[in-house]
Amino acid sequence: MNVLLTGAAGLVGRPAYDLLSVNHNVTALDVRSVDGVADAVLADVLDFEALVEVVEGHDAVVNTIMAPNPSYADGGPGFTINVVGLQNLLEAARLVGVSRFVHTSSGAVHGGYSQDTRYTHDLYPLKAPSGYCMSKLLQEELARNYHEQHGMSIACIRPWSIIDAERMVTTDGEPVTSFSWGTIDCLDVASSLVCALEAPDIDYDCFYVMAADEAYECTDVARTELLLNWHPERRFDEKGVV
Ligand SMILES: NC(=O)c1ccc[n+]([C@@H]2O[C@H](COP(=O)([O-])OP(=O)(O)OC[C@H]3O[C@@H](n4cnc5c(N)ncnc54)[C@H](O)[C@@H]3O)[C@@H](O)[C@H]2O)c1
């Protein structure tokens, strides 16, 4: 497939570029340069006209864009980048007629539920307290609506707390100081995006991706493994890599 990967310079996007490239022709897009990908498209997801031009010719879009963490507070641009940015991508994909859209969502869409909740693909309504969580909630509602109104095949991947287990840093480049049932390595999130892209028969579906034993009780990650034929290679407990 010809695949447009957005957010390709990021913690998840960069390994996703390598994994997707094994079986697909991948165009990388980001607002900043992508390490080792000289022909990456430099574009802002808020530039709708540029997006339509870039999406043309692609069969699928895999989205990993996220506005930087400090940009959600005090009226910053983070909320707009996430929400309007995804709307732009979905609309460009609809105009071009892509056959599969894979979106990196988050367990944050359920961040408003109490902690003893069992988080599942179909726990609805989504509940998010504020800021970043609310932007992820609205992203999923946009995606759901694009499926319902336009029949677009859309898979949403829901990680919780992504780290680079090789370098033991977070998205912000900070050292990892603790581990939880939501911890997952960026390579395993990337591989779940590939599985979601290649899975047959997806109408609209959401998939928790987790990598600690406890997560199999707190979420329905076992369903993800079954339906997407995906398994995390790096497992964690509260002390670190198992
Ligand atoms: N990092 C986590 O702990 C975590 C947890 C759950 C879900 N997620 C989700 O996973 C996805 C990937 O997160 P990540 O950790 O790789 O983030 P990241 O910040 O490492 O990567 C995001 C990329 O998006 C790009 N980007 C930002 N604004 C843009 C714009 N206006 N136009 C084009 N590109 C733009 C950035 O340059 C960056 O390369 C996001 O959807 C995020 O919400 C992340």
Ligand as a Chemical Component Dictionary entry (heavy atoms), coordinates in Angstrom:
data_LIG
# 
_chem_comp.id                   LIG 
_chem_comp.type                 NON-POLYMER 
_chem_comp.pdbx_formal_charge   0 
_chem_comp.three_letter_code    LIG 
# 
loop_
_chem_comp_atom.comp_id 
_chem_comp_atom.atom_id 
_chem_comp_atom.alt_atom_id 
_chem_comp_atom.type_symbol 
_chem_comp_atom.charge 
_chem_comp_atom.model_Cartn_x 
_chem_comp_atom.model_Cartn_y 
_chem_comp_atom.model_Cartn_z 
_chem_comp_atom.pdbx_ordinal 
LIG N1  N1  N 0  3.651  9.627  24.637 1  
LIG C1  C1  C 0  2.714  9.018  25.364 2  
LIG O1  O1  O 0  2.926  8.643  26.530 3  
LIG C2  C2  C 0  1.366  8.746  24.733 4  
LIG C3  C3  C 0  0.409  8.012  25.473 5  
LIG C4  C4  C 0  -0.802 7.694  24.858 6  
LIG C5  C5  C 0  -1.054 8.114  23.565 7  
LIG N2  N2  N 1  -0.115 8.844  22.889 8  
LIG C6  C6  C 0  -0.422 9.229  21.516 9  
LIG O2  O2  O 0  0.546  8.624  20.675 10 
LIG C7  C7  C 0  0.764  9.443  19.515 11 
LIG C8  C8  C 0  2.240  9.635  19.304 12 
LIG O3  O3  O 0  2.798  10.250 20.450 13 
LIG P1  P1  P 0  4.373  10.468 20.580 14 
LIG O4  O4  O 0  4.728  10.174 21.992 15 
LIG O5  O5  O -1 5.094  9.748  19.480 16 
LIG O6  O6  O 0  4.482  12.047 20.353 17 
LIG P2  P2  P 0  5.726  12.878 19.797 18 
LIG O7  O7  O 0  5.577  14.243 20.363 19 
LIG O8  O8  O 0  7.008  12.174 20.044 20 
LIG O9  O9  O 0  5.463  12.893 18.232 21 
LIG C9  C9  C 0  4.450  13.670 17.660 22 
LIG C10 C10 C 0  4.927  14.241 16.347 23 
LIG O10 O10 O 0  3.909  15.116 15.832 24 
LIG C11 C11 C 0  4.557  16.192 15.200 25 
LIG N3  N3  N 0  3.676  17.357 15.126 26 
LIG C12 C12 C 0  3.288  18.161 16.155 27 
LIG N4  N4  N 0  2.543  19.176 15.696 28 
LIG C13 C13 C 0  2.442  19.012 14.346 29 
LIG C14 C14 C 0  1.811  19.749 13.313 30 
LIG N5  N5  N 0  1.139  20.880 13.585 31 
LIG N6  N6  N 0  1.885  19.289 12.038 32 
LIG C15 C15 C 0  2.593  18.159 11.754 33 
LIG N7  N7  N 0  3.243  17.426 12.699 34 
LIG C16 C16 C 0  3.164  17.853 13.976 35 
LIG C17 C17 C 0  5.758  16.479 16.082 36 
LIG O11 O11 O 0  6.751  17.225 15.381 37 
LIG C18 C18 C 0  6.209  15.092 16.484 38 
LIG O12 O12 O 0  7.224  14.597 15.637 39 
LIG C19 C19 C 0  -0.035 10.726 19.774 40 
LIG O13 O13 O 0  -1.275 10.628 19.119 41 
LIG C20 C20 C 0  -0.282 10.723 21.265 42 
LIG O14 O14 O 0  -1.446 11.437 21.613 43 
LIG C21 C21 C 0  1.078  9.164  23.438 44 
# 
loop_
_chem_comp_bond.comp_id 
_chem_comp_bond.atom_id_1 
_chem_comp_bond.atom_id_2 
_chem_comp_bond.value_order 
_chem_comp_bond.pdbx_ordinal 
LIG N1  C1  SING 1  
LIG C1  O1  DOUB 2  
LIG C1  C2  SING 3  
LIG C2  C3  SING 4  
LIG C2  C21 DOUB 5  
LIG C3  C4  DOUB 6  
LIG C4  C5  SING 7  
LIG C5  N2  DOUB 8  
LIG N2  C6  SING 9  
LIG N2  C21 SING 10 
LIG C6  O2  SING 11 
LIG C6  C20 SING 12 
LIG O2  C7  SING 13 
LIG C7  C8  SING 14 
LIG C7  C19 SING 15 
LIG C8  O3  SING 16 
LIG O3  P1  SING 17 
LIG P1  O4  DOUB 18 
LIG P1  O5  SING 19 
LIG P1  O6  SING 20 
LIG O6  P2  SING 21 
LIG P2  O7  DOUB 22 
LIG P2  O8  SING 23 
LIG P2  O9  SING 24 
LIG O9  C9  SING 25 
LIG C9  C10 SING 26 
LIG C10 O10 SING 27 
LIG C10 C18 SING 28 
LIG O10 C11 SING 29 
LIG C11 N3  SING 30 
LIG C11 C17 SING 31 
LIG N3  C12 SING 32 
LIG N3  C16 SING 33 
LIG C12 N4  DOUB 34 
LIG N4  C13 SING 35 
LIG C13 C14 SING 36 
LIG C13 C16 DOUB 37 
LIG C14 N5  SING 38 
LIG C14 N6  DOUB 39 
LIG N6  C15 SING 40 
LIG C15 N7  DOUB 41 
LIG N7  C16 SING 42 
LIG C17 O11 SING 43 
LIG C17 C18 SING 44 
LIG C18 O12 SING 45 
LIG C19 O13 SING 46 
LIG C19 C20 SING 47 
LIG C20 O14 SING 48 
# 
